[in-house]
Amino acid sequence: MGQAKPYDIPKRWVWEAYKRVKANRGAAGVDEQSIEVFEADLQSNLYKLWNRMSSGSYFPPPVKRVQIDKRDGGKRPLGIPTVSDRVAQAVVKGYLEPDLEKHFHPDSFGYRPGKSALDAVGVARQRCWRHPFVLDLDIRAYFDSISHELLLKAIRKHTDCAWVLLYIERWLKAPVQLEDGTLEPREKGTPQGSVVSPLMANLFLHYTFDMWMRRNHPSIPFERYADDILCHCDSERQAQQLKEALAKRFAECGLELHPDKTKIVYCKDDDRRGDYPEQKFDFLGYTFRARRSKNRWGKHFVNFSPGVSNAATKAIRQEIRAWQLRCRVDKRIDDLARMFNPIIRGWMNYYGRYYKSALYPTLRHLDRCLARWAMSKYKRLRRHRRRAEHWVRDIACRTPTLLAHWPMLHKTAAGR
């Protein structure tokens, strides 16, 4: 008989964790090993990982840091663990998450099973109608600022499983490999991009913010999506007092409210006559502001609602530009539809949920890009922009479901 392992980790958990990692794809870590290369010797790789985790001899490699573009400009550091390390993290996440889920606040929406960013936007929309002020919170460099000591204390409230605590502590301390190859030790924070980070980040704010609000301000509703937080207040004074109290609370937990990006916003509509300097805010790709709407009887009124943000439409246009449609003259329009419909459908499903007309200018821009593609492909349309735009519109009328955005855009145009 073989010697029993110190930690009882079923092999099936490692296999299930691998399947979740594979489904999420992702780039290679510091070892440059892709999922395809990992799969080439899958059985051996998973066995080695299980063997090391079960014996307590698993030490995570450094996390590869890359800089990705943020929607509002600037860069966000993203940490990419190796494929093997992602599987190990998925084992721990699979063990911890079901228990933590039972304790999390109903108004915490980020990275949780059965909850989504659109759910958070919808709840925020309803509450902006009921409460005239929003405190829009921005935590400076949240993921990089999490206190390891406080996080481990929070985890120990929920589990005494020795191997879970051992590996989480090792992940928190694993160094970061910068783009020039140098290793940077980590005293605090959990890297964005790792499998277990969203769960850790949620747990930290569960105690830092969610439970603190429940104890100290039970009458003030909020929505939290990871570190994006809105609080709904009944007066400017209440919002100001909450802002000051939260600045103190976050400081006690090693976090800092961004002084410029944290703001109090007045949710202006037809019934709210006051005038305040801030009357709009962005939340999860939507801009909330006063918008002209029509009720069921056809009467126009102004309400405070979300519509796709300028930052999101800018990102969509940049992605369309990256498709380089004018270089794809070897393709037919139905080829383009097959290639890009999944992406377009994703934009429609997310940004078209609320105040969809805010998305129309960007969808019309996409049609103009298709017209420029047609001008490059067909000699008869060259240097005839209007004729090319008519050509696109004619196809949209004949086959309105060919491209994912046409039913919304051209049905609207036809109905005018």
Buried (B, 14 or more C-beta within 10 A) or exposed (E): EEEEBEBEBEEEBBBBBBEBBBEEEBEBBBBEBBBEEBEEEEEEBBEEBBBBBBBBEBEBBBBBBBEEEEBEEEEBBBBBBBBBBBBBBBBBBBBBBEEBBEEBBEBBBBBBEEBBBBBBBBBBBEBBBEBBBBBBBBBBBBBBBBBBEBBBEBBEEBBEBEBBBBBBBEBBEBBBBBEEEEEEEBEBBBBBBBBBBBBBBBBBBBBBBBEBBEEEBEEBBBBBBBBBBBBBBEEBEBBBBBBEBBBEBBEEBBBBBEEEBBBBBBBBBEEBEEEBEEBBBBBBBBBBBBBEBEEEEEEEEBBBBBBBBEBBBBBBBEEBEEBEBEEBEEBEBEEBBEEBBEBBBEBBEBBBBBBBBBBBEBBBBBBBBBBBBBBBBBEEBEEBBEBBBEBBBEBBEEEBEBBBBBBBBBEEBEEE
